[in-house]
Every structure is written in C-alpha cells, then in structure tokens.
Amino acid sequence: MLVRKLDTNKVVIIDLGYDSAQEQRFLAINQNSGYMVVDTLPYSEAYPEYSNYKWENESIVIDDIENEKQYVKYRVQEYKDYLNQTDFKMTSDYDQDVTEVKVLRAEARTFIRDKEIE
C-alpha cells in the first residue's frame, strides 16, 4: 500500500491501483517526496470507520483527534438533517404522539450546540 507523509506529518493513503512492482518504480521516481510502501496501517478501535493517520516517533499512528473531528462533524450534520426532516411533526395539528420526536429533537439540538462551540 502506498502512503505519503506530508510536511504537516499527516499520512495519507495514495490509491493509484498499482501492483507492488509499480509501487516500487513509483518510489524510485519520487524518492524525496515522503512516499513509502507499507503492508498495513494501524486500526482505530475508537473510530474504525475513519482513517486519519499521522507520523509520530518514526512510525505511522492513528490520528484519533482528526478521527473524532470527522465523527463530530458527521453527527452534527446528521442531527441537523433529522431536525429538518421532523420540523413538520412539531405543528399543533399533527395527529400522532410526538413525545419521542420531542426527546430526539432536544437531544439533537443539545449535541449541535455543544459540538459547534468546540
């Protein structure tokens, strides 16, 4: 797997669809650009769906700070979408029980307020 260490010490995956021989040729051509080949990358138990990595102590490690930022951004957007989708249920003439909707909307607003301040 081809990765690149950027000047900011962030490590990004480079997916060019190369086989191992092509990756080695690519490395030979781009020797001083921070590219390297790795067999595997670390796995994040906390945020398995995100893949942010950084260069630390001469190795690639998980960047859970960036993973958490991505997670929070995703959740804020998800809650905003939920609030938009359930606005109509808060009208007085809606004929169903809206107790659960009210609770979920309050949870969404609280999460958005707390996380957008950070």
C-alpha positions in Angstrom: 0.0 0.0 0.0 1.4 3.4 -1.0 1.2 6.2 1.5 2.7 9.7 1.7 3.9 11.6 4.8 3.1 15.3 4.3 5.1 18.2 5.7 2.4 18.5 8.4 3.2 14.9 9.5 -0.2 13.8 8.3 -0.1 10.4 6.5 -2.4 9.9 3.6 -3.2 6.8 1.6 -2.3 7.0 -2.1 -4.6 4.7 -4.1 -3.3 4.6 -7.6 -4.3 1.0 -8.3 -0.6 -0.1 -8.6 0.7 -3.5 -8.0 3.8 -3.9 -5.9 6.3 -3.6 -8.8 4.6 -0.4 -10.0 4.7 0.9 -6.4 8.5 0.3 -6.3 9.0 2.1 -9.6 6.9 5.0 -8.3 9.0 5.2 -5.2 12.2 5.1 -7.2 11.0 8.1 -9.3 9.7 10.0 -6.2 12.4 9.4 -3.7 12.3 12.6 -1.7 8.6 13.3 -1.7 7.6 11.4 1.5 6.2 8.4 -0.3 6.5 4.9 1.3 5.1 1.5 0.9 3.5 -0.2 3.9 1.9 -3.6 4.3 -0.8 -2.5 6.9 -1.9 0.6 8.7 -3.0 0.8 12.4 -6.6 0.1 13.3 -8.7 2.5 15.3 -10.8 0.9 18.0 -12.5 4.2 18.8 -13.3 5.3 15.2 -13.0 2.3 12.9 -14.9 4.0 10.1 -12.3 6.8 9.8 -8.8 6.6 8.5 -6.7 9.5 9.6 -3.0 8.8 10.3 0.0 10.8 11.4 3.8 10.3 11.5 4.9 10.2 15.1 8.1 8.7 16.7 9.3 7.4 13.3 6.1 5.4 12.6 2.6 5.7 11.4 0.0 6.0 14.2 -3.8 6.7 14.3 -4.8 10.3 14.5 -7.8 9.9 16.7 -8.1 13.7 17.2 -8.8 14.1 13.5 -11.0 11.0 13.5 -13.0 12.5 16.3 -13.4 15.8 14.4 -14.7 13.9 11.4 -17.1 11.9 13.6 -18.4 15.1 15.3 -18.9 16.8 12.0 -20.8 13.8 10.6 -23.0 13.6 13.7 -23.8 17.4 13.7 -24.8 17.1 10.1 -26.9 14.0 10.8 -28.7 15.8 13.7 -29.3 18.9 11.6 -30.8 16.7 8.9 -33.0 15.0 11.5 -34.2 18.4 12.7 -35.1 19.4 9.2 -36.9 16.2 8.5 -39.0 16.3 11.6 -40.0 20.0 11.6 -43.4 19.2 10.2 -44.1 16.9 13.2 -43.9 19.8 15.6 -47.0 21.6 14.2 -50.0 21.6 16.5 -52.3 19.9 14.0 -50.1 16.8 13.6 -52.3 13.9 14.8 -49.8 11.5 16.3 -47.9 11.2 19.5 -44.7 13.3 19.2 -43.2 12.6 22.6 -40.3 10.5 21.1 -39.7 13.1 18.4 -39.5 15.9 21.0 -37.0 14.0 23.0 -34.9 13.2 20.0 -35.1 16.8 18.7 -33.9 18.0 22.1 -31.0 15.6 22.1 -30.1 16.7 18.5 -30.2 20.4 19.5 -28.0 19.8 22.6 -25.4 17.9 20.6 -25.3 20.5 17.9 -24.9 23.4 20.4 -22.2 21.6 22.4 -20.1 20.5 19.5 -20.4 23.5 17.2 -18.9 25.7 20.0 -15.8 23.5 20.2 
